[in-house]
Amino acid sequence: MYAFKPSVAFLLGVAPGIVSQIALVKPRTLSVWVGKFNASGIDGLMDRPRPGRLRRKNGALATNHTP
């Protein structure tokens, strides 16, 4: 539900700088999100697997959870 307010503000034509303040992100981050959404729709906003070794969590390798 958190993403609802910034999304509505953006759709209503509120300036990107204001929307980034509502979303508590930097304007550049908002710009990247909009670019990903425009290129790939909602699927473009999903986290993708990252290259390299998994991070350690409490001394053990973290498991790779994908929704």
Order of alpha helices (4+ residues) and beta strands (2+ residues): alpha-alpha-alpha-beta-beta
